[in-house]
Amino acid sequence: MTATTPSDRPADPAIAGPGRVELPPGAAGDDPRFVNADLLPVPVAERRWTTYNFAALWVGMAHNIPSWLLASGLVALGMDWVQAVLTIALANVIVLLPMLLTGHAGPKYGIPFPVLARASFGLRGANLPALVRAGVACAWFGIQTWIGGQGIFVLLDKAFGGDWASAARIAGQPWTLWLCFALFWALELAIIHRGMETLRRFENWAAPFVIVGALVLLVWIAVKAGGFGPLLDQPSRLGWGADFWPVFFPSLMGMIAFWATLSLNIPDFTRFGAGQRAQVWGQSLGLPTTMTLFALLSVLVTSGSQAVYGAPVWDPVALAAKTDNVFGLLFALVTVLVATLSVNLAANVVSPAYDLANLAPRFVDFRKGALITGVVGVLIMPWKLTSTPELYIFTWLGLVGGLLGTVAGILIADYWLVRRTRLDPAALYRPDGPYWYRAGWNPAAVLAFATGGVLAVGGSHSAPGTGPFPEQGLIPFLKPLADYGWAVGLAASLLLYTGLMARRGRG
């Protein structure tokens, strides 16, 4: 090991209970380039999230409209319901592992993701993965806000007898849709402005409410349909042979990429955990089970919709809008609001708020970072990213997965293989410590990131007319790797970073 990796000695601060480290007041210094109140470790006394809190967090995040539409996107690509549900289940079991590995640093040291990244990338270099993660989160925030605004618009249009849809158009959309989008955007920022404790309380009651809402939709369509069946009997257009695998692997990587963002910044939440048991059990109980059951629920409800309306209605908002019951419309409207707020606030505002604070601690705190996220989320024009299943799953999720897998590989290699989970938390805030490397950058991490990123996404390709990439791939000889982008990025960066740091240690 190198002198820059203090894995051969215990952390400097006092141990404050089993597996938890307390940073004494003032130990981090007061350098405004690297320290502010939101980036400092959470005191042990304030690390009180339980197994239920983490499970509720995942239930609240998983039960949302884009999650519901994942199964529909796979079926649109030719899978049957069994193939779609199995693909989603496998993806979430796979992504759970890096989620737990990177989440370990949260309860132990109380630090957020960008501070953890300083150990591997350097105090300044951590801005590289932080900005990649923040950019992705901003885009996801915009996508979720647009979808939530659409849901409100559809339901209110039904309540007002179709008058909203016939309103004057701006940029190709009714001005009433833009109004719903703007109001929903403002509501999200108002909630997150109140801080993480408000978010924890919101997730605690949002999770069971959204489950009830989904089950109500299932019961309602089951009563109207007289049972489920037509869609469950619909055969796969791909079969299980040669036509299936070219769709399965990029789809699997896309489904992994759906939560690959959280596999990086999960310390932003686990830093509030009461211990490792709480985060491990809470995430294990909350993520793979919830996503799989929600995918199955979406298929069952859509099956009933085909029996009732003669064609499958995959969008839960469009399905709910078919009721003429005023109470049913109101309940559906509230469910859409809560479901989308739950995932967007937790998954797509918390991380970039911390990441942007890490970029300029002197000028940006958590609340200002959240506001910047909201503005950027609108500027990326999210309505374009979700226009087709190919663009959404293969291009957007595939590209994101490759880059984020590369960062995850470096974080896991550094924390588990190089340092064996032992950090000097005070040095994560000081430019005179072991994580300064070369002018604040660790060349090994930058090289591993660049190499893994090129291997993961360099071969990105699109079928003619379905995406922005050339059919033969950006770098043609890397095209075969593109369908496995997340796995390629994670494995390549993990191996290269570990090898470079071991060589540095021998030098």
NUMAR-696708 format. One record per residue (C-alpha): y negated, z, x negated; chain; residue in three letters; residue number from 1. Coordinates in steps of 0.25 Angstrom, whole numbers, plus 5000, padded with zeros to 4 digits. Example, Ala and Ser with C-alpha at 12.3 -4.5 7.8 and 13.67 -1.06 7.14 Angstrom:
! NUMAR-696708
yy;zz;xx;ch;aa;i
5018;5031;4951;A;ala;1 .
5004;5029;4945;A;ser;2 .
! end
This chain:
! NUMAR-696708
yy;zz;xx;ch;aa;i
5000;5000;5000;A;met;1 .
4986;4998;4996;A;thr;2 .
4975;5008;4994;A;ala;3 .
4968;5002;5006;A;thr;4 .
4980;5006;5015;A;thr;5 .
4981;5022;5015;A;pro;6 .
4994;5022;5021;A;ser;7 .
5000;5032;5011;A;asp;8 .
4992;5043;5015;A;arg;9 .
4989;5050;5029;A;pro;10 .
4976;5047;5036;A;ala;11 .
4964;5055;5031;A;asp;12 .
4960;5062;5044;A;pro;13 .
4967;5074;5050;A;ala;14 .
4979;5071;5059;A;ile;15 .
4976;5076;5073;A;ala;16 .
4989;5077;5080;A;gly;17 .
5002;5069;5079;A;pro;18 .
4999;5055;5074;A;gly;19 .
4984;5056;5077;A;arg;20 .
4973;5056;5066;A;val;21 .
4959;5062;5069;A;glu;22 .
4947;5057;5061;A;leu;23 .
4938;5068;5057;A;pro;24 .
4923;5067;5061;A;pro;25 .
4915;5059;5051;A;gly;26 .
4927;5054;5044;A;ala;27 .
4925;5039;5048;A;ala;28 .
4910;5039;5042;A;gly;29 .
4899;5033;5049;A;asp;30 .
4898;5019;5044;A;asp;31 .
4892;5012;5056;A;pro;32 .
4899;4999;5051;A;arg;33 .
4913;5005;5055;A;phe;34 .
4911;5017;5063;A;val;35 .
4906;5020;5077;A;asn;36 .
4911;5030;5088;A;ala;37 .
4920;5020;5095;A;asp;38 .
4927;5016;5082;A;leu;39 .
4930;5030;5077;A;leu;40 .
4944;5036;5080;A;pro;41 .
4946;5043;5093;A;val;42 .
4947;5058;5091;A;pro;43 .
4961;5063;5094;A;val;44 .
4956;5072;5105;A;ala;45 .
4951;5059;5112;A;glu;46 .
4965;5052;5110;A;arg;47 .
4971;5055;5123;A;arg;48 .
4976;5042;5130;A;trp;49 .
4990;5045;5135;A;thr;50 .
5002;5036;5137;A;thr;51 .
4997;5034;5151;A;tyr;52 .
4984;5029;5147;A;asn;53 .
4989;5019;5138;A;phe;54 .
5000;5014;5148;A;ala;55 .
4988;5014;5158;A;ala;56 .
4980;5006;5149;A;leu;57 .
4991;4995;5148;A;trp;58 .
4994;4995;5162;A;val;59 .
4979;4993;5165;A;gly;60 .
4978;4982;5155;A;met;61 .
4990;4974;5158;A;ala;62 .
4988;4974;5173;A;his;63 .
4977;4963;5174;A;asn;64 .
4976;4949;5178;A;ile;65 .
4978;4942;5165;A;pro;66 .
4991;4950;5163;A;ser;67 .
4995;4946;5177;A;trp;68 .
4992;4931;5174;A;leu;69 .
5001;4931;5161;A;leu;70 .
5013;4929;5168;A;ala;71 .
5007;4918;5177;A;ser;72 .
5002;4911;5164;A;gly;73 .
5016;4911;5158;A;leu;74 .
5022;4906;5171;A;val;75 .
5011;4895;5171;A;ala;76 .
5017;4891;5158;A;leu;77 .
5031;4889;5163;A;gly;78 .
5038;4903;5163;A;met;79 .
5045;4909;5174;A;asp;80 .
5041;4924;5178;A;trp;81 .
5053;4930;5170;A;val;82 .
5048;4922;5157;A;gln;83 .
5034;4926;5160;A;ala;84 .
5037;4941;5162;A;val;85 .
5046;4942;5150;A;leu;86 .
5036;4935;5141;A;thr;87 .
5025;4945;5145;A;ile;88 .
5035;4957;5143;A;ala;89 .
5039;4953;5129;A;leu;90 .
5025;4950;5125;A;ala;91 .
5020;4964;5129;A;asn;92 .
5032;4971;5122;A;val;93 .
5029;4963;5109;A;ile;94 .
5014;4966;5110;A;val;95 .
5016;4981;5112;A;leu;96 .
5021;4983;5098;A;leu;97 .
5008;4980;5091;A;pro;98 .
5001;4987;5102;A;met;99 .
5008;5000;5098;A;leu;100 .
5007;4998;5083;A;leu;101 .
4992;4995;5083;A;thr;102 .
4990;5006;5094;A;gly;103 .
4996;5017;5085;A;his;104 .
4983;5018;5077;A;ala;105 .
4975;5022;5089;A;gly;106 .
4981;5036;5093;A;pro;107 .
4983;5039;5078;A;lys;108 .
4969;5036;5073;A;tyr;109 .
4961;5034;5085;A;gly;110 .
4955;5021;5080;A;ile;111 .
4952;5008;5087;A;pro;112 .
4958;4994;5084;A;phe;113 .
4946;4989;5075;A;pro;114 .
4947;5002;5067;A;val;115 .
4962;5001;5065;A;leu;116 .
4959;4986;5060;A;ala;117 .
4951;4992;5049;A;arg;118 .
4963;4997;5042;A;ala;119 .
4969;4983;5040;A;ser;120 .
4957;4974;5041;A;phe;121 .
4946;4983;5034;A;gly;122 .
4934;4990;5040;A;leu;123 .
4927;4976;5041;A;arg;124 .
4939;4967;5043;A;gly;125 .
4943;4975;5055;A;ala;126 .
4932;4967;5063;A;asn;127 .
4941;4955;5061;A;leu;128 .
4952;4959;5070;A;pro;129 .
4943;4967;5079;A;ala;130 .
4934;4955;5082;A;leu;131 .
4947;4946;5085;A;val;132 .
4952;4957;5094;A;arg;133 .
4938;4959;5100;A;ala;134 .
4936;4944;5102;A;gly;135 .
4950;4943;5110;A;val;136 .
4946;4955;5118;A;ala;137 .
4933;4949;5122;A;cys;138 .
4940;4936;5127;A;ala;139 .
4950;4945;5134;A;trp;140 .
4939;4953;5141;A;phe;141 .
4933;4940;5146;A;gly;142 .
4946;4935;5151;A;ile;143 .
4949;4947;5158;A;gln;144 .
4935;4949;5164;A;thr;145 .
4935;4934;5169;A;trp;146 .
4949;4936;5176;A;ile;147 .
4944;4949;5182;A;gly;148 .
4931;4943;5187;A;gly;149 .
4940;4931;5193;A;gln;150 .
4949;4941;5200;A;gly;151 .
4937;4948;5206;A;ile;152 .
4931;4935;5210;A;phe;153 .
4943;4930;5217;A;val;154 .
4945;4942;5225;A;leu;155 .
4930;4943;5229;A;leu;156 .
4931;4928;5233;A;asp;157 .
4942;4931;5242;A;lys;158 .
4935;4943;5248;A;ala;159 .
4922;4935;5250;A;phe;160 .
4930;4923;5257;A;gly;161 .
4929;4913;5245;A;gly;162 .
4914;4914;5244;A;asp;163 .
4914;4918;5230;A;trp;164 .
4922;4906;5225;A;ala;165 .
4912;4897;5231;A;ser;166 .
4900;4903;5224;A;ala;167 .
4891;4894;5215;A;ala;168 .
4897;4891;5202;A;arg;169 .
4893;4895;5188;A;ile;170 .
4900;4888;5176;A;ala;171 .
4911;4884;5185;A;gly;172 .
4914;4897;5192;A;gln;173 .
4908;4904;5204;A;pro;174 .
4896;4913;5201;A;trp;175 .
4904;4924;5208;A;thr;176 .
4915;4923;5198;A;leu;177 .
4905;4925;5187;A;trp;178 .
4900;4937;5194;A;leu;179 .
4914;4943;5196;A;cys;180 .
4916;4941;5181;A;phe;181 .
4902;4947;5177;A;ala;182 .
4904;4959;5186;A;leu;183 .
4918;4962;5181;A;phe;184 .
4913;4961;5166;A;trp;185 .
4902;4971;5169;A;ala;186 .
4912;4981;5175;A;leu;187 .
4921;4980;5163;A;glu;188 .
4910;4983;5153;A;leu;189 .
4905;4994;5162;A;ala;190 .
4919;5001;5162;A;ile;191 .
4921;5000;5147;A;ile;192 .
4907;5005;5144;A;his;193 .
4912;5018;5148;A;arg;194 .
4922;5019;5136;A;gly;195 .
4937;5021;5133;A;met;196 .
4939;5033;5142;A;glu;197 .
4934;5026;5154;A;thr;198 .
4944;5015;5151;A;leu;199 .
4955;5025;5150;A;arg;200 .
4952;5031;5163;A;arg;201 .
4951;5017;5169;A;phe;202 .
4964;5012;5164;A;glu;203 .
4971;5024;5169;A;asn;204 .
4969;5021;5184;A;trp;205 .
4967;5006;5182;A;ala;206 .
4982;5004;5177;A;ala;207 .
4989;5010;5190;A;pro;208 .
4978;5003;5199;A;phe;209 .
4981;4989;5194;A;val;210 .
4996;4992;5195;A;ile;211 .
4995;4995;5209;A;val;212 .
4986;4983;5211;A;gly;213 .
4997;4974;5206;A;ala;214 .
5008;4980;5214;A;leu;215 .
5000;4979;5226;A;val;216 .
4998;4964;5224;A;leu;217 .
5013;4963;5222;A;leu;218 .
5016;4971;5235;A;val;219 .
5006;4962;5242;A;trp;220 .
5012;4949;5238;A;ile;221 .
5026;4954;5239;A;ala;222 .
5024;4957;5254;A;val;223 .
5017;4943;5256;A;lys;224 .
5028;4936;5249;A;ala;225 .
5040;4943;5255;A;gly;226 .
5046;4945;5241;A;gly;227 .
5045;4939;5227;A;phe;228 .
5053;4926;5223;A;gly;229 .
5047;4912;5221;A;pro;230 .
5040;4914;5208;A;leu;231 .
5052;4923;5202;A;leu;232 .
5061;4911;5205;A;asp;233 .
5052;4901;5198;A;gln;234 .
5059;4895;5186;A;pro;235 .
5052;4894;5172;A;ser;236 .
5047;4880;5169;A;arg;237 .
5051;4883;5154;A;leu;238 .
5065;4889;5156;A;gly;239 .
5070;4897;5144;A;trp;240 .
5072;4886;5134;A;gly;241 .
5064;4877;5125;A;ala;242 .
5052;4876;5135;A;asp;243 .
5051;4891;5136;A;phe;244 .
5049;4896;5122;A;trp;245 .
5037;4888;5118;A;pro;246 .
5030;4894;5130;A;val;247 .
5036;4908;5128;A;phe;248 .
5031;4911;5114;A;phe;249 .
5016;4908;5115;A;pro;250 .
5016;4914;5129;A;ser;251 .
5023;4927;5122;A;leu;252 .
5012;4927;5112;A;met;253 .
5001;4925;5122;A;gly;254 .
5007;4937;5130;A;met;255 .
5007;4945;5118;A;ile;256 .
4993;4941;5115;A;ala;257 .
4989;4946;5129;A;phe;258 .
4989;4960;5123;A;trp;259 .
4988;4957;5108;A;ala;260 .
4974;4961;5109;A;thr;261 .
4978;4975;5113;A;leu;262 .
4988;4976;5102;A;ser;263 .
4976;4976;5092;A;leu;264 .
4966;4985;5099;A;asn;265 .
4976;4995;5105;A;ile;266 .
4971;5006;5096;A;pro;267 .
4958;5005;5104;A;asp;268 .
4966;5012;5115;A;phe;269 .
4977;5020;5107;A;thr;270 .
4966;5027;5099;A;arg;271 .
4964;5035;5112;A;phe;272 .
4979;5038;5113;A;gly;273 .
4984;5052;5113;A;ala;274 .
4995;5048;5103;A;gly;275 .
5005;5037;5099;A;gln;276 .
5015;5040;5110;A;arg;277 .
5004;5038;5121;A;ala;278 .
5000;5024;5115;A;gln;279 .
5014;5019;5113;A;val;280 .
5020;5024;5126;A;trp;281 .
5008;5020;5134;A;gly;282 .
5007;5006;5128;A;gln;283 .
5022;5004;5129;A;ser;284 .
5023;5008;5143;A;leu;285 .
5010;5001;5147;A;gly;286 .
5010;4987;5140;A;leu;287 .
5023;4979;5141;A;pro;288 .
5028;4985;5154;A;thr;289 .
5015;4983;5161;A;thr;290 .
5013;4969;5157;A;met;291 .
5027;4965;5160;A;thr;292 .
5027;4971;5174;A;leu;293 .
5013;4965;5177;A;phe;294 .
5018;4951;5173;A;ala;295 .
5030;4953;5182;A;leu;296 .
5021;4958;5193;A;leu;297 .
5013;4946;5192;A;ser;298 .
5025;4937;5193;A;val;299 .
5030;4945;5206;A;leu;300 .
5017;4944;5213;A;val;301 .
5015;4929;5209;A;thr;302 .
5029;4927;5215;A;ser;303 .
5025;4933;5228;A;gly;304 .
5012;4924;5228;A;ser;305 .
5021;4912;5227;A;gln;306 .
5029;4916;5239;A;ala;307 .
5017;4919;5247;A;val;308 .
5007;4908;5243;A;tyr;309 .
5017;4897;5239;A;gly;310 .
5011;4897;5224;A;ala;311 .
5011;4908;5214;A;pro;312 .
4997;4915;5213;A;val;313 .
4997;4921;5198;A;trp;314 .
4983;4926;5199;A;asp;315 .
4984;4940;5205;A;pro;316 .
4969;4939;5209;A;val;317 .
4971;4926;5216;A;ala;318 .
4983;4932;5223;A;leu;319 .
4976;4944;5227;A;ala;320 .
4965;4936;5233;A;ala;321 .
4974;4930;5243;A;lys;322 .
4974;4942;5251;A;thr;323 .
4965;4943;5263;A;asp;324 .
4966;4958;5263;A;asn;325 .
4952;4964;5259;A;val;326 .
4958;4977;5254;A;phe;327 .
4968;4969;5246;A;gly;328 .
4957;4960;5240;A;leu;329 .
4949;4973;5236;A;leu;330 .
4961;4979;5230;A;phe;331 .
4964;4967;5222;A;ala;332 .
4950;4966;5217;A;leu;333 .
4950;4980;5212;A;val;334 .
4964;4978;5205;A;thr;335 .
4959;4966;5198;A;val;336 .
4946;4973;5193;A;leu;337 .
4954;4985;5188;A;val;338 .
4965;4977;5182;A;ala;339 .
4955;4968;5174;A;thr;340 .
4946;4979;5170;A;leu;341 .
4958;4987;5165;A;ser;342 .
4963;4977;5155;A;val;343 .
4950;4971;5151;A;asn;344 .
4943;4984;5148;A;leu;345 .
4955;4990;5140;A;ala;346 .
4960;4977;5133;A;ala;347 .
4947;4969;5131;A;asn;348 .
4935;4978;5130;A;val;349 .
4940;4990;5122;A;val;350 .
4944;4982;5110;A;ser;351 .
4932;4973;5107;A;pro;352 .
4923;4985;5110;A;ala;353 .
4929;4992;5098;A;tyr;354 .
4931;4979;5090;A;asp;355 .
4916;4976;5091;A;leu;356 .
4912;4990;5088;A;ala;357 .
4920;4989;5075;A;asn;358 .
4912;4977;5072;A;leu;359 .
4899;4984;5072;A;ala;360 .
4901;4999;5075;A;pro;361 .
4886;5001;5072;A;arg;362 .
4882;4992;5084;A;phe;363 .
4894;4991;5093;A;val;364 .
4901;5002;5100;A;asp;365 .
4912;5002;5110;A;phe;366 .
4903;4999;5122;A;arg;367 .
4895;4988;5116;A;lys;368 .
4908;4982;5111;A;gly;369 .
4913;4981;5125;A;ala;370 .
4900;4974;5130;A;leu;371 .
4901;4964;5119;A;ile;372 .
4916;4961;5123;A;thr;373 .
4911;4959;5137;A;gly;374 .
4901;4949;5133;A;val;375 .
4910;4941;5124;A;val;376 .
4921;4941;5134;A;gly;377 .
4912;4933;5143;A;val;378 .
4907;4923;5132;A;leu;379 .
4921;4919;5129;A;ile;380 .
4923;4913;5143;A;met;381 .
4936;4919;5147;A;pro;382 .
4938;4910;5159;A;trp;383 .
4942;4899;5149;A;lys;384 .
4952;4907;5142;A;leu;385 .
4961;4909;5154;A;thr;386 .
4960;4895;5160;A;ser;387 .
4974;4891;5157;A;thr;388 .
4987;4898;5154;A;pro;389 .
4989;4890;5141;A;glu;390 .
4975;4893;5136;A;leu;391 .
4976;4908;5140;A;tyr;392 .
4990;4911;5135;A;ile;393 .
4992;4901;5124;A;phe;394 .
4978;4899;5118;A;thr;395 .
4971;4912;5121;A;trp;396 .
4982;4922;5121;A;leu;397 .
4990;4915;5110;A;gly;398 .
4977;4914;5100;A;leu;399 .
4974;4928;5103;A;val;400 .
4988;4933;5101;A;gly;401 .
4989;4927;5087;A;gly;402 .
4976;4933;5082;A;leu;403 .
4978;4947;5087;A;leu;404 .
4993;4947;5083;A;gly;405 .
4987;4944;5069;A;thr;406 .
4978;4956;5069;A;val;407 .
4989;4965;5075;A;ala;408 .
4998;4962;5064;A;gly;409 .
4988;4966;5054;A;ile;410 .
4985;4979;5061;A;leu;411 .
5000;4983;5063;A;ile;412 .
5003;4979;5048;A;ala;413 .
4992;4988;5043;A;asp;414 .
4993;5000;5051;A;tyr;415 .
5009;5001;5052;A;trp;416 .
5014;4993;5039;A;leu;417 .
5003;4995;5029;A;val;418 .
4997;5009;5033;A;arg;419 .
5009;5015;5041;A;arg;420 .
4999;5020;5052;A;thr;421 .
4991;5028;5042;A;arg;422 .
4976;5025;5042;A;leu;423 .
4963;5032;5036;A;asp;424 .
4955;5032;5049;A;pro;425 .
4942;5037;5042;A;ala;426 .
4943;5025;5032;A;ala;427 .
4943;5015;5044;A;leu;428 .
4928;5018;5045;A;tyr;429 .
4924;5019;5031;A;arg;430 .
4921;5007;5022;A;pro;431 .
4925;5015;5009;A;asp;432 .
4939;5017;5014;A;gly;433 .
4953;5010;5012;A;pro;434 .
4950;5000;5024;A;tyr;435 .
4938;4994;5017;A;trp;436 .
4947;4984;5009;A;tyr;437 .
4938;4973;5004;A;arg;438 .
4924;4974;5010;A;ala;439 .
4930;4979;5023;A;gly;440 .
4941;4968;5025;A;trp;441 .
4955;4969;5022;A;asn;442 .
4959;4955;5016;A;pro;443 .
4974;4957;5019;A;ala;444 .
4971;4959;5034;A;ala;445 .
4961;4947;5035;A;val;446 .
4971;4938;5028;A;leu;447 .
4983;4943;5037;A;ala;448 .
4974;4940;5049;A;phe;449 .
4970;4926;5045;A;ala;450 .
4984;4922;5042;A;thr;451 .
4990;4928;5054;A;gly;452 .
4980;4922;5063;A;gly;453 .
4981;4908;5057;A;val;454 .
4997;4909;5059;A;leu;455 .
4995;4915;5073;A;ala;456 .
4985;4905;5079;A;val;457 .
4984;4894;5069;A;gly;458 .
4994;4886;5077;A;gly;459 .
4987;4888;5091;A;ser;460 .
4990;4875;5099;A;his;461 .
4987;4871;5113;A;ser;462 .
4994;4861;5122;A;ala;463 .
4984;4849;5125;A;pro;464 .
4974;4853;5135;A;gly;465 .
4978;4868;5136;A;thr;466 .
4971;4874;5124;A;gly;467 .
4961;4873;5113;A;pro;468 .
4971;4871;5101;A;phe;469 .
4977;4858;5096;A;pro;470 .
4991;4855;5101;A;glu;471 .
4996;4855;5087;A;gln;472 .
4990;4868;5084;A;gly;473 .
4977;4872;5076;A;leu;474 .
4986;4873;5063;A;ile;475 .
4998;4864;5067;A;pro;476 .
5008;4870;5058;A;phe;477 .
5006;4884;5064;A;leu;478 .
5008;4879;5078;A;lys;479 .
5022;4885;5079;A;pro;480 .
5016;4899;5076;A;leu;481 .
5006;4898;5087;A;ala;482 .
5015;4902;5098;A;asp;483 .
5018;4915;5091;A;tyr;484 .
5004;4918;5087;A;gly;485 .
5004;4933;5090;A;trp;486 .
5017;4936;5083;A;ala;487 .
5014;4927;5071;A;val;488 .
5000;4933;5069;A;gly;489 .
5005;4947;5070;A;leu;490 .
5017;4945;5061;A;ala;491 .
5009;4936;5050;A;ala;492 .
4998;4946;5049;A;ser;493 .
5007;4958;5049;A;leu;494 .
5015;4953;5038;A;leu;495 .
5004;4947;5029;A;leu;496 .
4995;4959;5030;A;tyr;497 .
5006;4969;5027;A;thr;498 .
5010;4960;5015;A;gly;499 .
4995;4959;5010;A;leu;500 .
4993;4974;5011;A;met;501 .
5006;4977;5004;A;ala;502 .
5002;4968;4993;A;arg;503 .
4988;4974;4992;A;arg;504 .
4995;4987;4991;A;gly;505 .
5003;4983;4979;A;arg;506 .
4991;4977;4972;A;gly;507 .
! end
